[in-house]
Amino acid sequence: AKTPNTDVPCLICTGAFDGTSPKTIGYPLPIATFTGRYLDSQATRDFQQSFRTARANTIMFAPERNRIYTLIGSALFAYNIDTFFTRLAAGETMISSLTGPIQRNIRYPLPAETFLRWDKYFYAENGSGWNCPLMDGQDRLFGFDWDDRGIVYLAYSAFGWGLVRDDGTSDGRQMTSLHQHFPEGDDLTPFRIMSVKTSAGHYYALVAAGGDATRTDVWDVTDPGNPVTQPRQQRAFQLFAKSKDGSRIAVIDGYDNLSIFSADALASGGPPMATFNAPSGKYQGIATDGINFYSSFAGKGLTFSVFSPAGSLYTEQRIGTPNIERLDGNVGPINITPVSLRYNSGFLAVSGLLDFGSWNTYLFQVVGSQVAYIDVNQYFAHYYYLSPQGYVHPSSAYINIFDSWVYKAGDRLYVLIAAKGLGDVYELQPTSQRRRVSHP
């Protein structure tokens, strides 16, 4: 619905045929309105051919290129930031996977997934020219990055890694492939990829494998059509975030430590500027405001760490979060295991698993050395995964909240939710109810 506190009928939701009048729960203020849906595959089964099922996964913003990059199933979709939100708000009709250049054979069972038509896209297995042998398994594309030349770096696991050119247009065509490196010999199977630009103007692709905590393959891609292999590094990365100018890169390594490197040192295998260890558990999620870096860890409640430059070093400041009314009705610490942490315009969004298996997203505003909790009454958990009594929710088989953002575009604050089978965008009130806690 376009208005708060409005329940909506859902005949295809879980529990819709138990004799009750099936409705999904309405969102509360401070969510001002539902902007629109950019993907719906909540009732679509997993397909491997000829287009792998579109699922809403990683979202990344490249404002310097006016782009939103989204990992949709095993495809990369690019949208223009300046039209993405207005297209959703205008109610643009989504297209079906049974139409267009990535057309799936109509013999597959319906319903087919639908999604907002991309401005540009890349899908390795359909018309790209890549070597993509048939093999069992659902997902292929797991990681991506980009550089200031308009080149997008793709970690396509069994298909290797590659470089494609995003020309920034909105012609709906497939991005042009510049290079595919198919795994051979002892090459790592790419699950993560990072673009690094050094102070000398050289470009590197750093490639890491899933489950490998000790190795990274490095390629000089200054000439994107002719990558040159570099010495393998005896360290790995799981997550990373870059400063606005790309000269500083924070990395969570294979052992869950967080290190901050200069771009030159990271590309060449040099030492970090600083390394930090989480006091309990491990660092989970990494983000940046362009200068400072943010991470989170779960112990007795969710805690944020802020890593700030201090000369040639970095310092860590920890910020606790408040006790809240939880899904079980008790008041206590936020009990999430983060899988995604995003920062934009002073807001943090944390998505992940709660301690009893439900998915949720929590929103905060950073105010100096405090965080303000934005109370949406556990709406995201209630709508997407664990409906309260008397309500229904989408199919649990295809709903996981993989990613979320609070993103400021102009004078509007949007909340983006990538929940696997659903991709949704909401708008927040400019002045939201917030509860602040001081730095412990």
C-alpha positions, 0 to 999 in steps of 0.5 A, spaced: 500 500 500 502 507 499 499 509 506 502 506 512 498 502 517 494 498 511 494 491 511 494 488 504 491 481 501 496 476 499 493 470 496 499 467 494 503 468 501 505 462 506 498 460 510 493 464 505 489 457 505 488 456 512 481 458 512 483 465 515 482 472 511 490 472 508 493 479 509 500 482 510 501 487 515 502 494 513 508 498 515 508 503 520 510 510 521 516 512 520 516 509 514 512 514 510 510 510 503 512 504 499 515 507 493 515 500 489 517 493 487 523 492 483 523 484 483 518 479 485 520 472 484 517 470 491 513 464 488 518 462 482 522 456 483 529 455 482 531 454 474 538 453 472 537 454 464 536 458 460 536 464 465 537 462 472 532 465 477 532 472 478 533 473 486 534 480 489 541 479 492 547 485 493 546 492 492 551 497 491 551 504 489 556 508 484 554 515 485 560 517 481 557 513 475 550 515 477 549 507 477 546 502 482 549 495 481 544 489 483 546 482 483 540 479 481 540 471 481 547 470 477 546 476 472 548 483 474 543 489 473 545 496 472 540 502 473 541 509 473 540 512 480 536 519 477 531 515 474 530 508 479 526 511 484 522 515 480 520 509 475 518 505 481 514 511 484 510 512 478 508 504 478 512 502 472 510 495 470 515 490 471 517 485 465 517 478 465 523 473 465 519 470 459 521 476 455 527 480 452 534 478 451 534 473 457 528 469 455 527 463 459 524 457 455 516 458 456 515 450 457 518 452 465 512 452 470 509 459 471 509 463 475 515 467 472 519 472 476 518 479 474 523 485 475 524 492 473 527 493 466 535 494 467 538 500 464 544 495 462 546 488 464 550 482 464 549 475 464 555 470 462 550 464 460 546 468 454 550 472 448 556 474 452 561 470 448 563 467 455 565 459 456 560 457 461 560 449 461 553 446 463 554 443 470 549 442 476 548 448 481 544 454 482 548 460 483 554 462 479 555 470 480 557 472 487 561 478 487 563 484 483 566 491 483 568 497 478 573 502 477 573 509 474 574 507 467 567 504 467 569 497 467 566 492 472 569 486 475 565 480 476 567 473 480 563 468 476 565 462 480 565 456 476 566 460 470 572 464 472 572 472 473 572 477 468 571 484 466 566 488 462 564 495 460 558 499 462 558 505 458 553 508 462 547 508 457 540 506 458 539 502 452 538 496 455 543 492 452 548 487 455 555 490 457 561 488 452 565 483 455 573 485 455 576 479 458 574 472 461 579 468 465 576 461 466 579 457 472 585 453 470 591 449 473 591 451 481 587 458 479 582 460 485 575 459 483 572 466 484 567 468 489 570 475 491 573 480 486 576 487 488 578 493 483 584 496 486 587 503 483 594 504 485 597 511 486 601 510 479 595 509 475 595 501 475 589 497 476 589 490 479 584 485 480 584 481 486 580 475 486 579 470 492 575 463 493 570 461 497 572 458 504 579 459 502 582 464 508 589 464 506 590 466 498 588 471 493 590 471 486 592 478 483 592 480 476 594 487 473 588 489 469 591 496 466 590 493 459 583 490 461 584 486 454 590 483 456 591 481 464 598 480 467 598 475 473 602 477 479 605 474 485 599 470 489 598 473 496 598 469 502 592 472 505 585 472 503 579 477 503 571 476 505 569 483 505 572 490 503 570 497 503 574 503 500 575 510 501 572 515 497 578 516 493 580 509 493 586 510 496 584 506 503 581 500 503 578 496 509 578 488 509 575 483 513 580 477 512 579 470 512 580 470 519 575 475 521 580 480 522 579 487 520 585 491 516 586 497 513 591 498 507 593 503 502 591 501 495 599 501 493 600 496 499 594 491 498 596 491 490 603 489 492 602 484 498 605 490 503 603 490 510 596 494 512 596 500 516 592 497 522 589 491 524 583 490 529 580 484 532 573 484 534 573 483 542 567 477 541 566 473 535 568 476 529 567 483 525 561 482 520 559 487 515 564 493 512 562 500 510 564 507 509 562 514 509 568 515 504 573 517 510 571 513 516 570 505 516 564 502 519 563 494 522 559 491 526 559 485 531 555 481 535 556 479 542 551 481 548 547 485 543 549 489 536 555 493 537 558 498 531 566 499 530 568 506 527 575 506 524 577 513 523 584 516 521 589 518 526 595 521 522 598 514 518 594 510 523 587 508 525 583 508 531 577 504 533 571 507 537 565 502 539 558 504 539 553 500 543 546 500 541 539 500 545 535 495 548 529 494 544 522 490 544 524 484 540 520 479 536 519 475 542 515 481 546 521 481 551 525 488 551 533 486 550 539 487 546 539 487 538 540 479 537 542 479 530 548 476 526 549 481 521 550 479 513 550 486 511 552 492 513 551 499 509 552 506 510 549 512 506 548 519 508 549 518 516 545 512 516 546 505 517 542 499 515 544 492 518 541 485 515 541 478 518 539 472 522 536 473 529 538 468 534 531 464 532 532 463 525 528 469 522 531 475 518 530 482 519 533 489 518 535 494 523 536 502 521 540 507 525 542 514 524 549 516 526 550 522 530 557 524 532 559 518 537 552 516 538 547 512 534 539 513 533 535 507 533 529 508 528 524 504 530 519 501 525 516 496 530 520 490 527 516 491 520 521 488 516 521 481 520 514 481 520 512 482 513 518 478 510 519 472 514 515 471 521 508 474 520 505 476 527 498 472 529 493 473 524 497 475 518 501 471 512 508 472 509 511 471 502 514 464 501 519 462 506 523 458 501 525 464 497 525 469 502 532 471 506 534 479 507 541 479 504 542 486 503 539 493 505 540 500 505 538 507 507 539 511 501 538 519 500 537 521 493 535 529 493 531 530 499 528 523 500 530 517 504 529 511 501 530 504 504 532 498 499 530 491 501 533 485 497 530 479 500 531 474 495 524 473 492 522 480 493 526 487 492 522 493 495 523 500 496 520 504 501 521 512 503 522 514 510 519 520 513 524 526 514 524 526 521 523 519 524 522 517 531 529 515 534 532 513 541 539 515 542 544 511 546 551 514 548 558 511 547 559 506 552 
